């Protein structure tokens, strides 16, 4: 079925086509100079010291969690059995690395208006067993990091961010994804920039950065500086160092083509976020006071990944009817991320618990959906939405 208002559209121009051809002509396809250049450009854009590009946002989450197991910093180091708080609404690969590293997952409800943490529930969920908080910035909306910092206080709780849906969002003029000790991003096709597949981890911590470099490529030392914080000192003999493994890593390297695409896409990013924000203002004007539908309440400056529509509690409108109507108007629709993830069968494998109840997560699971936003003006979409 063809939709007038699809969830996502291509953001490439001739520059991206030319970048791919340059890589093809070079004959060098595996991770190299283009990836490194993009990492520098992206780190500069978000205001972080370091960026590590990987093959997906999911892999970015995996390496972010893994790095906390291999740091020598006792304030950051996690171990199996440690409790990590997560919002009940996110994508599957927010949670999977936590399970895969043997962490105790505590689900906390979300706020029906912002779709991020219910901050009162988060505050109540934190105990002396809590070792980390995963902040997920949903659909472009940054969390209230001022309040989260207050909740953490002086306790040794590690804050990490899954910012895969919220590239370009800001809270108090600081980029989302840079509030935690590490933050992750995605450059999958439907996200703010597209490198086909791709993900990034940013950090200001030099040791974590070097751990990420090793974990990304087999856990070897090849990509580390001679003097480093992972293995100390490397041999001057490159043959000896070529297959020296020091961490149980992965192969989640990106391709040179993805790096080359990223170089061009990040140039477009400020303008693309600006256009998404303009569309967000039009959405707010069209639906802010709708009697049956709630739209996402902006925290800080959202980068408006998409537009959530949640049926108000007590409304007689059903999601099935809403989907039919939106399809008639030309909109492609999806559930809000994965809805209440705690209801999924896969959770039986987790070491997990639910704090309190997940009434808001349950509500959007049954009564929520989202439609697409884009990097160009779509005034006709808001004219159509006003007919709801």
Secondary structure, DSSP 4 states (H G I P E B T S, - for coil): ---SB-S------HHHHHHHHHHHHHT--BSSHHHHHHHHHHHHHHT-SEEEEES-HHHHHHHHHHHHHH-S-TTT---TT-EEEEESBS-HHHHHHHHHTTPEEEEE-B-TTTSSB-HHHHHHH--TTEEEEEEE-GGGPPP-HHHHHHHHTTS--EEEEE-TT-TT-EETTEETTSSSSEEEEE--TTSSS--SS-EEEEES-HHHHHHHHHHHBTTBSTTS-SEETTTEE--S-HHHHTT-B-S---B-PPBHHHHHHHHHHHHHHHHHHHHHHHHHHHHHHHHTT-SSEEEPPP-SB---SEEEEEEPTT-S--HHHHHHHHHHTTB--B-STTSBGGGSGGGGGS-EEE-S--HHHHHHHHHEEEEE--SS--HHHHHHHTT-
